Amino acid sequence: SDGGIDGLIFFQDDEAGMKSTGAKKIIVSVKGGEHVNVTMVKDLIATVEREKATIGLFVTLSKPTQPMIIEAVSAGFYKSPFGDFQKIQILTIEDLLSETNRPKYPDISSGVYNFKKAKTEKKKVAQDRLL
C-alpha cells in the first residue's frame, strides 16, 4: 500500500554559481524479514524510476545476497558535480547502527562540500561616543 516507499530523503548538490535544479529525491525501502531477495531490489529500482528519484536505499535486517548486490550495481550511478554515487545502495540495520556504513550522496546543505567562509573586514572604523 505504500508503493514501495518507506521513507524519503531530499538533498541538493548544485555547484555554486550554477542554476539550481532544486532538491533531489532518495527513496528508502526497508525490509525487516530474514528472507530478502533480488526481486525486492528490482522492485526498488522500478520504484526509483517511476517516482523519478535520484537514488534508492534498500535497508535490510539481513545481509544482502550476491545476486542482490549485482542487481544494485547494475542500476548504475548518479553522476553529481561532487562525484559518482551508486544509484541503488544496500545497507543493513547492523551497519547503520554501528555506523560502519551509511547512505552515500552529496548534500551541499550540510556544508560538507561548499561551506564558504565569510570575508574578513579589513577597514578600521573609529567608534563615536554615545554621550
DSSP file with accessible surface (Angstrom, degrees, kcal/mol):
  #  RESIDUE AA STRUCTURE BP1 BP2  ACC     N-H-->O    O-->H-N    N-H-->O    O-->H-N    TCO  KAPPA ALPHA  PHI   PSI    X-CA   Y-CA   Z-CA
    1    1 A S              0   0  176      0, 0.0     0, 0.0     0, 0.0     0, 0.0   0.000 360.0 360.0 360.0 -20.0    0.0    0.0    0.0
    2    2 A D    >   -     0   0   82      1,-0.0     3,-1.2     0, 0.0     0, 0.0   0.442 360.0-121.5 -87.8   1.1    3.0    2.3    0.4
    3    3 A G  T 3   -     0   0   38      1,-0.2     3,-0.1     3,-0.0    -1,-0.0   0.721  67.4 -59.8  69.6  20.0    4.0    1.9   -3.2
    4    4 A G  T 3  S+     0   0   22      1,-0.2     2,-0.6    26,-0.0    -1,-0.2   0.588 110.7 120.2  84.3   9.9    7.4    0.5   -2.2
    5    5 A I    <   +     0   0   38     -3,-1.2    -1,-0.2     1,-0.1    24,-0.2  -0.928  24.9 161.8-115.8 115.2    8.3    3.8   -0.3
    6    6 A D  S    S-     0   0   75     22,-3.0     2,-0.3    -2,-0.6    23,-0.2   0.552  71.9  -5.4-102.1 -14.5    9.1    3.6    3.4
    7    7 A G  E     -A   28   0A  25     21,-1.2    21,-2.9     2,-0.0     2,-0.4  -0.975  58.4-137.7-170.5 161.9   10.8    7.0    3.6
    8    8 A L  E     -A   27   0A  83     -2,-0.3     2,-0.4    19,-0.2    19,-0.2  -0.988   9.8-171.1-130.9 141.8   12.1    9.9    1.6
    9    9 A I  E     -A   26   0A  45     17,-2.1    17,-2.9    -2,-0.4     2,-0.4  -0.993  10.8-157.4-127.1 136.6   15.4   11.9    1.9
   10   10 A F  E     +A   25   0A 117     -2,-0.4     2,-0.3    15,-0.2    15,-0.2  -0.920  15.7 171.6-114.8 143.5   15.9   15.1   -0.1
   11   11 A F  E     -A   24   0A   4     13,-2.2    13,-3.6    -2,-0.4     2,-0.4  -0.945  21.3-144.2-143.8 164.7   19.3   16.6   -1.0
   12   12 A Q        +     0   0   67     -2,-0.3    96,-2.9    11,-0.2    97,-0.5  -0.996  19.3 167.3-132.1 136.5   20.8   19.3   -3.1
   13   13 A D        +     0   0    2     -2,-0.4     2,-0.2     9,-0.4    69,-0.1   0.095  23.5 142.3-138.7  28.4   24.1   19.2   -4.9
   14   14 A D        -     0   0   14      8,-0.1     3,-0.1     1,-0.1     6,-0.1  -0.525  51.9-120.0 -71.1 134.4   24.1   22.2   -7.3
   15   15 A E    >   -     0   0   88     -2,-0.2     3,-2.1     1,-0.1    -1,-0.1  -0.386  38.4 -87.1 -72.3 152.0   27.5   23.7   -7.6
   16   16 A A  T 3  S+     0   0   55      1,-0.3    -1,-0.1    -2,-0.1     3,-0.1  -0.304 115.9  20.4 -58.2 134.8   28.0   27.3   -6.5
   17   17 A G  T 3  S+     0   0   91      1,-0.3    -1,-0.3    -3,-0.1     2,-0.2   0.282 100.0 113.1  89.4 -12.8   27.2   29.7   -9.4
   18   18 A M  S <  S-     0   0  103     -3,-2.1    -1,-0.3     1,-0.1     2,-0.3  -0.584  81.1 -93.8 -88.7 157.2   25.2   27.1  -11.3
   19   19 A K        -     0   0  188     -2,-0.2     2,-0.2    -3,-0.1    -4,-0.1  -0.514  48.8-113.2 -66.7 130.8   21.5   27.4  -11.9
   20   20 A S        -     0   0   70     -2,-0.3    -1,-0.1     1,-0.1     3,-0.1  -0.453  25.9-169.6 -70.5 133.3   19.7   25.5   -9.1
   21   21 A T        -     0   0  100      1,-0.3    -1,-0.1    -2,-0.2    -2,-0.0   0.328  43.7-124.2-101.1   5.1   17.8   22.4  -10.2
   22   22 A G        -     0   0   28      2,-0.0    -9,-0.4     0, 0.0    -1,-0.3  -0.198  49.5 -23.0  84.2-174.7   16.2   22.1   -6.8
   23   23 A A        -     0   0   70    -11,-0.1     2,-0.3    -3,-0.1   -11,-0.2  -0.390  57.5-143.4 -73.7 145.7   16.1   19.2   -4.4
   24   24 A K  E     -A   11   0A  35    -13,-3.6   -13,-2.2    -2,-0.1     2,-0.4  -0.800  17.5-124.6-107.9 154.0   16.7   15.7   -5.5
   25   25 A K  E     -A   10   0A  50     -2,-0.3    29,-2.9    27,-0.3    30,-1.3  -0.817  16.4-166.9-110.2 138.7   14.9   12.7   -4.0
   26   26 A I  E     -Ab   9  55A   0    -17,-2.9   -17,-2.1    -2,-0.4     2,-0.5  -0.983  15.7-147.4-117.0 128.8   16.1    9.5   -2.4
   27   27 A I  E     -Ab   8  56A   0     28,-2.3    30,-3.2    -2,-0.4     2,-0.5  -0.836   8.9-154.3 -97.5 132.9   13.6    6.7   -1.9
   28   28 A V  E     -Ab   7  57A  21    -21,-2.9   -22,-3.0    -2,-0.5   -21,-1.2  -0.925   9.8-173.9-109.7 128.7   14.1    4.5    1.2
   29   29 A S  E     - b   0  58A   4     28,-3.0    30,-3.2    -2,-0.5     2,-0.5  -0.992   7.4-162.0-122.1 125.1   12.8    0.9    1.2
   30   30 A V  E     - b   0  59A  65     -2,-0.5     2,-0.5    28,-0.2    30,-0.2  -0.924   7.2-173.3-112.9 129.2   13.0   -1.1    4.4
   31   31 A K  E     + b   0  60A  65     28,-3.0    30,-1.5    -2,-0.5    31,-0.3  -0.972   4.7 179.8-122.8 116.0   12.7   -4.9    4.6
   32   32 A G        +     0   0   54     -2,-0.5    -1,-0.1    28,-0.2    28,-0.1   0.615  49.3  97.0 -93.0 -14.0   12.6   -6.4    8.0
   33   33 A G  S    S-     0   0   46      1,-0.1    29,-0.5     2,-0.1    28,-0.4  -0.219  75.6-125.6 -74.7 166.4   12.3  -10.1    7.2
   34   34 A E  S    S+     0   0  152      1,-0.2     2,-0.7    27,-0.1    -1,-0.1   0.579  97.7  71.7 -85.0 -10.1   15.2  -12.6    7.1
   35   35 A H        +     0   0  163      2,-0.0     2,-0.2    27,-0.0    -1,-0.2  -0.562  61.7 158.5-110.6  67.6   14.3  -13.7    3.5
   36   36 A V        -     0   0   15     -2,-0.7     2,-0.3    -3,-0.2    32,-0.1  -0.606  16.3-179.1 -84.1 152.3   15.3  -10.7    1.3
   37   37 A N    >>  -     0   0   68     -2,-0.2     3,-1.0    30,-0.1     4,-0.9  -0.908  43.8 -92.5-147.4 174.8   15.9  -11.5   -2.3
   38   38 A V  H 3> S+     0   0   36     -2,-0.3     4,-2.4     1,-0.3     3,-0.2   0.796 115.7  66.3 -63.3 -28.9   16.9   -9.9   -5.7
   39   39 A T  H 3> S+     0   0   76      1,-0.2     4,-2.3     2,-0.2    -1,-0.3   0.878  97.6  54.9 -61.5 -35.3   13.2   -9.3   -6.6
   40   40 A M  H <> S+     0   0   50     -3,-1.0     4,-1.7     2,-0.2    -1,-0.2   0.872 107.6  48.7 -66.7 -36.3   13.0   -6.8   -3.8
   41   41 A V  H  X S+     0   0    0     -4,-0.9     4,-2.4    -3,-0.2    -2,-0.2   0.915 110.1  51.8 -69.0 -41.5   15.9   -4.9   -5.2
   42   42 A K  H  X S+     0   0  102     -4,-2.4     4,-2.3     1,-0.2    -2,-0.2   0.895 107.3  53.6 -60.8 -38.7   14.3   -5.0   -8.7
   43   43 A D  H  X S+     0   0   93     -4,-2.3     4,-2.3     2,-0.2    -1,-0.2   0.899 108.1  49.7 -62.8 -40.3   11.1   -3.6   -7.1
   44   44 A L  H  X S+     0   0    3     -4,-1.7     4,-2.8     2,-0.2     5,-0.2   0.918 108.4  52.7 -64.9 -42.2   13.1   -0.7   -5.6
   45   45 A I  H  X S+     0   0   22     -4,-2.4     4,-2.2     1,-0.2    -2,-0.2   0.937 110.8  47.6 -58.5 -44.6   14.8    0.0   -9.0
   46   46 A A  H  X S+     0   0   51     -4,-2.3     4,-2.8     1,-0.2    -1,-0.2   0.896 111.9  50.1 -63.8 -39.5   11.3    0.2  -10.6
   47   47 A T  H  X S+     0   0    9     -4,-2.3     4,-2.6     2,-0.2     6,-0.2   0.909 108.5  51.9 -66.1 -42.4   10.0    2.5   -7.8
   48   48 A V  H  <>S+     0   0    2     -4,-2.8     5,-2.5     2,-0.2     4,-0.4   0.927 113.9  44.3 -59.5 -44.2   13.0    4.8   -8.2
   49   49 A E  H ><5S+     0   0  134     -4,-2.2     3,-1.1    -5,-0.2    -2,-0.2   0.934 113.6  49.7 -66.6 -45.1   12.3    5.1  -11.9
   50   50 A R  H 3<5S+     0   0  132     -4,-2.8    -2,-0.2     1,-0.3    -1,-0.2   0.901 116.0  42.0 -61.5 -40.9    8.6    5.5  -11.5
   51   51 A E  T 3<5S-     0   0   66     -4,-2.6    -1,-0.3    -5,-0.2    -2,-0.2   0.402 107.9-124.7 -87.6   0.6    9.0    8.3   -8.9
   52   52 A K  T < 5 +     0   0  180     -3,-1.1   -27,-0.3    -4,-0.4    -3,-0.2   0.879  53.5 162.7  54.9  41.4   11.8    9.9  -10.9
   53   53 A A      < -     0   0    7     -5,-2.5   -27,-0.2    -6,-0.2    -1,-0.2  -0.467  41.7-138.7 -85.0 163.5   14.1    9.7   -7.8
   54   54 A T  S    S+     0   0   21    -29,-2.9     2,-0.3     1,-0.3   -28,-0.2   0.856  80.4  13.1 -89.7 -41.0   17.8   10.1   -8.0
   55   55 A I  E     -b   26   0A   0    -30,-1.3   -28,-2.3    -7,-0.1     2,-0.4  -0.956  61.3-148.9-138.4 152.3   18.9    7.3   -5.6
   56   56 A G  E     -bc  27  88A   0     31,-3.2    33,-2.7    -2,-0.3     2,-0.5  -0.991   7.4-156.5-124.7 134.2   17.3    4.3   -3.8
   57   57 A L  E     -bc  28  89A   4    -30,-3.2   -28,-3.0    -2,-0.4     2,-0.7  -0.951   2.1-162.4-110.7 124.2   18.3    3.0   -0.4
   58   58 A F  E     -bc  29  90A   0     31,-3.3    33,-2.9    -2,-0.5     2,-0.5  -0.918  10.5-169.4-106.0 107.5   17.5   -0.6    0.4
   59   59 A V  E     +bc  30  91A  11    -30,-3.2   -28,-3.0    -2,-0.7     2,-0.3  -0.883  11.9 175.3-103.9 127.0   17.7   -1.1    4.1
   60   60 A T  E     -bc  31  92A   0     31,-2.4    33,-2.1    -2,-0.5    34,-0.3  -0.934  39.4-138.5-135.3 153.1   17.5   -4.7    5.3
   61   61 A L  S    S+     0   0   97    -30,-1.5    33,-0.3   -28,-0.4     2,-0.2   0.857  91.5  48.5 -75.0 -36.4   17.8   -6.7    8.6
   62   62 A S  S    S-     0   0   31    -29,-0.5    -2,-0.1   -31,-0.3   -31,-0.1  -0.623 100.0 -86.8-106.0 164.4   19.9   -9.4    7.0
   63   63 A K        -     0   0  134     -2,-0.2   -27,-0.2     1,-0.1    -1,-0.1  -0.370  50.5-107.0 -67.5 143.4   23.0   -9.3    4.8
   64   64 A P        -     0   0   36      0, 0.0     2,-0.1     0, 0.0    -1,-0.1  -0.358  30.5-119.6 -72.1 151.3   22.3   -9.0    1.0
   65   65 A T     >  -     0   0   59      1,-0.1     4,-2.1    -2,-0.1     5,-0.2  -0.418  27.6-105.9 -81.7 164.6   22.9  -11.9   -1.3
   66   66 A Q  H  > S+     0   0  127      1,-0.2     4,-2.6     2,-0.2     5,-0.2   0.918 121.3  53.1 -60.1 -43.8   25.3  -11.8   -4.1
   67   67 A P  H  > S+     0   0   73      0, 0.0     4,-2.4     0, 0.0    -1,-0.2   0.880 108.0  52.5 -60.6 -33.1   22.5  -11.5   -6.8
   68   68 A M  H  > S+     0   0    0      2,-0.2     4,-2.3     1,-0.2    -2,-0.2   0.927 109.9  47.3 -65.6 -43.7   21.1   -8.5   -4.8
   69   69 A I  H  X S+     0   0   66     -4,-2.1     4,-2.4     2,-0.2     5,-0.2   0.926 112.5  49.4 -63.8 -44.4   24.5   -6.8   -4.8
   70   70 A I  H  X S+     0   0  101     -4,-2.6     4,-2.3     1,-0.2    -2,-0.2   0.920 111.3  49.5 -61.6 -43.2   24.9   -7.5   -8.6
   71   71 A E  H  X S+     0   0   51     -4,-2.4     4,-0.7    -5,-0.2    -1,-0.2   0.911 110.4  50.5 -63.4 -41.6   21.4   -6.1   -9.3
   72   72 A A  H >< S+     0   0    1     -4,-2.3     3,-0.9     1,-0.2    16,-0.5   0.932 112.2  46.5 -63.2 -44.3   22.1   -3.0   -7.3
   73   73 A V  H >< S+     0   0   67     -4,-2.4     3,-1.9     1,-0.2    -1,-0.2   0.887 105.1  61.1 -66.4 -35.2   25.3   -2.3   -9.1
   74   74 A S  H 3< S+     0   0   79     -4,-2.3    -1,-0.2     1,-0.3    -2,-0.2   0.697  87.9  73.8 -67.4 -15.9   23.7   -2.9  -12.5
   75   75 A A  T << S-     0   0   30     -3,-0.9    -1,-0.3    -4,-0.7    -2,-0.2   0.661 100.7-137.7 -71.0 -15.1   21.3    0.0  -11.8
   76   76 A G    <   -     0   0   25     -3,-1.9    11,-2.4    -4,-0.2    12,-0.5  -0.442  19.2 -62.7  96.0-165.1   24.2    2.4  -12.5
   77   77 A F  E     -D   86   0B 105      9,-0.3     2,-0.6    10,-0.1     9,-0.2  -0.917  28.8-126.0-130.0 148.8   25.5    5.5  -10.8
   78   78 A Y  E     -D   85   0B  37      7,-3.7     7,-2.5    -2,-0.3     2,-0.7  -0.860  28.2-143.7 -91.3 122.8   24.2    9.0  -10.2
   79   79 A K  E     +D   84   0B 145     -2,-0.6     5,-0.2     5,-0.2     7,-0.0  -0.813  26.1 175.9 -94.3 113.9   26.8   11.5  -11.6
   80   80 A S  E >   -D   83   0B  14      3,-2.7     3,-1.9    -2,-0.7   -66,-0.1  -0.727  47.3-109.7-110.3 160.2   27.0   14.5   -9.4
   81   81 A P  T 3  S+     0   0   57      0, 0.0     3,-0.1     0, 0.0   -67,-0.1   0.706 122.7  52.9 -60.0 -14.5   29.3   17.5   -9.6
   82   82 A F  T 3  S-     0   0   52      1,-0.4     2,-0.2   -69,-0.1    -3,-0.0   0.204 126.2 -72.9-107.4  12.8   30.8   16.0   -6.4
   83   83 A G  E <   -D   80   0B  32     -3,-1.9    -3,-2.7     2,-0.0     2,-0.4  -0.683  62.0 -53.3 126.7-178.9   31.5   12.5   -7.7
   84   84 A D  E     -D   79   0B  92     -5,-0.2     2,-0.4    -2,-0.2    -5,-0.2  -0.822  45.0-167.8-100.8 138.5   29.6    9.4   -8.7
   85   85 A F  E     -D   78   0B  26     -7,-2.5    -7,-3.7    -2,-0.4    20,-0.1  -0.983  32.0-104.3-129.2 133.6   27.2    7.7   -6.2
   86   86 A Q  E     -D   77   0B  59     -2,-0.4    -9,-0.3    -9,-0.2   -30,-0.1  -0.333  25.4-143.3 -57.6 129.7   25.7    4.3   -6.6
   87   87 A K  S    S+     0   0   54    -11,-2.4   -31,-3.2     1,-0.2     2,-0.5   0.873  90.1  36.3 -67.8 -36.7   22.0    4.7   -7.7
   88   88 A I  E    S-c   56   0A   1    -16,-0.5     2,-0.4   -12,-0.5    -1,-0.2  -0.975  76.8-173.3-119.4 118.8   20.8    1.7   -5.6
   89   89 A Q  E     -c   57   0A  12    -33,-2.7   -31,-3.3    -2,-0.5     2,-0.5  -0.938  12.5-151.2-116.3 134.7   22.5    1.3   -2.3
   90   90 A I  E     +c   58   0A  28     -2,-0.4     2,-0.4   -33,-0.2   -31,-0.2  -0.917  20.0 176.3-107.1 124.2   22.0   -1.7    0.1
   91   91 A L  E     -c   59   0A   4    -33,-2.9   -31,-2.4    -2,-0.5     2,-0.3  -0.974  19.7-140.6-127.6 140.9   22.5   -1.0    3.8
   92   92 A T  E  >  -c   60   0A   6     -2,-0.4     4,-2.2   -33,-0.2   -31,-0.2  -0.715  21.7-123.9 -97.5 154.3   22.0   -3.4    6.7
   93   93 A I  H  > S+     0   0   55    -33,-2.1     4,-2.8    -2,-0.3     5,-0.3   0.903 113.6  56.2 -58.6 -41.1   20.5   -2.3   10.0
   94   94 A E  H  > S+     0   0  124    -33,-0.3     4,-2.3   -34,-0.3     6,-0.3   0.919 107.6  47.4 -59.0 -45.9   23.6   -3.5   11.8
   95   95 A D  H  >>S+     0   0   36      1,-0.2     5,-1.6     2,-0.2     6,-1.3   0.897 113.2  48.7 -62.8 -41.3   25.9   -1.3    9.6
   96   96 A L  H  <5S+     0   0   57     -4,-2.2     3,-0.5     3,-0.2    -2,-0.2   0.929 113.9  45.0 -65.9 -44.1   23.7    1.7   10.2
   97   97 A L  H  <5S+     0   0  142     -4,-2.8    -2,-0.2     1,-0.2    -1,-0.2   0.856 117.6  43.3 -69.9 -35.4   23.5    1.3   14.0
   98   98 A S  H  <5S-     0   0   64     -4,-2.3    -1,-0.2    -5,-0.3    -2,-0.2   0.492 106.6-129.7 -86.4  -3.5   27.3    0.6   14.3
   99   99 A E  T  <5S+     0   0  170     -4,-0.6    -3,-0.2    -3,-0.5    -4,-0.1   0.767  71.6 126.5  59.6  29.1   28.0    3.5   11.9
  100  100 A T  S   <S+     0   0   98     -5,-1.6     2,-0.3    -6,-0.3    -4,-0.2   0.641  78.9  19.9 -85.7 -15.0   30.2    1.2    9.7
  101  101 A N        +     0   0   42     -6,-1.3    -1,-0.2    -9,-0.1    -2,-0.2  -0.986  68.4 172.8-149.2 149.3   28.2    2.2    6.6
  102  102 A R        -     0   0  170     -2,-0.3    -6,-0.0    -3,-0.1    -7,-0.0  -0.964  45.3 -72.8-149.8 163.5   25.8    5.0    5.8
  103  103 A P        -     0   0   27      0, 0.0     2,-0.6     0, 0.0   -46,-0.0  -0.331  46.1-142.1 -60.1 142.1   24.0    6.3    2.8
  104  104 A K        +     0   0  107    -18,-0.1   -15,-0.0     2,-0.0    -3,-0.0  -0.941  43.5 123.9-114.8 114.5   26.3    8.0    0.3
  105  105 A Y        -     0   0   52     -2,-0.6     2,-0.2   -20,-0.1   -21,-0.0  -0.963  58.1-102.9-161.0 152.3   25.0   11.0   -1.5
  106  106 A P        +     0   0    0      0, 0.0     2,-0.2     0, 0.0   -94,-0.0  -0.540  35.8 175.1 -79.1 145.9   26.2   14.6   -2.0
  107  107 A D    > > -     0   0   23     -2,-0.2     3,-1.2   -96,-0.1     5,-0.6  -0.705  16.7-176.1-153.3  99.6   24.4   17.3    0.1
  108  108 A I  G > 5S+     0   0   25    -96,-2.9     3,-1.6     1,-0.2     6,-0.3   0.725  80.5  73.8 -70.4 -18.0   25.6   20.9    0.0
  109  109 A S  G 3 5S+     0   0   90    -97,-0.5    -1,-0.2     1,-0.3   -96,-0.1   0.770  90.1  58.9 -67.5 -20.9   23.1   21.9    2.6
  110  110 A S  G < 5S-     0   0   73     -3,-1.2    -1,-0.3     1,-0.0    -2,-0.2   0.570 109.8-124.1 -83.1  -7.5   25.2   20.1    5.2
  111  111 A G  T <>5S+     0   0   20     -3,-1.6     4,-1.0    -4,-0.2    -3,-0.1   0.446  79.3 117.1  82.9   0.0   28.2   22.4    4.4
  112  112 A V  T  4<S+     0   0  110     -5,-0.6    -4,-0.1     1,-0.2    -3,-0.1   0.897  80.5  33.4 -68.5 -38.2   30.5   19.4    3.7
  113  113 A Y  T  4 S+     0   0   87     -6,-0.3    -1,-0.2     1,-0.1    -5,-0.1   0.811 135.9   5.9 -94.1 -33.2   31.0   20.3    0.0
  114  114 A N  T  4  +     0   0   50     -6,-0.3     2,-0.5     2,-0.1    -2,-0.2  -0.001  65.8 159.6-148.4  43.1   31.0   24.1   -0.3
  115  115 A F     <  -     0   0  175     -4,-1.0     2,-0.4     1,-0.0    -6,-0.0  -0.530  33.3-146.8 -67.7 118.3   30.7   25.8    3.1
  116  116 A K        -     0   0  149     -2,-0.5     2,-0.3     1,-0.0    -2,-0.1  -0.750   3.0-133.7 -95.7 137.0   32.0   29.3    2.3
  117  117 A K        -     0   0  187     -2,-0.4     3,-0.1     1,-0.1     2,-0.0  -0.672  27.5-112.6 -86.6 137.9   33.9   31.3    4.8
  118  118 A A        -     0   0   85     -2,-0.3     2,-0.1     1,-0.1    -1,-0.1  -0.359  35.3-103.0 -67.7 148.7   32.9   34.9    5.3
  119  119 A K        -     0   0  207      1,-0.1     2,-0.4    -2,-0.0    -1,-0.1  -0.462  34.4-118.1 -71.8 144.8   35.3   37.6    4.2
  120  120 A T        -     0   0  114     -2,-0.1     2,-0.4    -3,-0.1    -1,-0.1  -0.678  23.6-123.2 -85.4 132.6   37.2   39.4    6.9
  121  121 A E        +     0   0  153     -2,-0.4    -1,-0.0     1,-0.1     0, 0.0  -0.630  30.2 178.3 -76.2 127.7   36.6   43.1    7.2
  122  122 A K        +     0   0  187     -2,-0.4     2,-0.3     2,-0.1    -1,-0.1   0.613  47.0 100.5-106.7 -15.7   39.9   45.0    6.9
  123  123 A K        -     0   0  154      1,-0.0     2,-0.4     2,-0.0    -2,-0.0  -0.570  66.7-138.4 -77.9 130.4   38.8   48.6    7.2
  124  124 A K        -     0   0  199     -2,-0.3     2,-0.4     2,-0.0    -2,-0.1  -0.726  19.3-167.1 -89.6 135.0   39.2   50.1   10.6
  125  125 A V        -     0   0  120     -2,-0.4     2,-0.3     0, 0.0    -2,-0.0  -0.976  16.8-130.5-123.9 136.7   36.4   52.3   11.8
  126  126 A A        -     0   0   87     -2,-0.4     2,-0.5     1,-0.0    -2,-0.0  -0.632  22.7-128.8 -84.8 139.2   36.5   54.6   14.8
  127  127 A Q        -     0   0  174     -2,-0.3     2,-0.1     1,-0.0    -1,-0.0  -0.746  19.8-137.9 -90.5 129.0   33.7   54.3   17.3
  128  128 A D        -     0   0  137     -2,-0.5     2,-0.2     1,-0.1    -1,-0.0  -0.487  24.2-104.4 -79.0 157.3   31.9   57.5   18.2
  129  129 A R        -     0   0  221     -2,-0.1    -1,-0.1     1,-0.1     0, 0.0  -0.564  19.4-149.9 -80.4 142.4   30.9   58.4   21.7
  130  130 A L              0   0  162     -2,-0.2    -1,-0.1     1,-0.1    -2,-0.0   0.838 360.0 360.0 -81.9 -37.1   27.3   58.0   22.6
  131  131 A L              0   0  191      0, 0.0    -1,-0.1     0, 0.0    -2,-0.0  -0.853 360.0 360.0-119.4 360.0   27.1   60.6   25.2
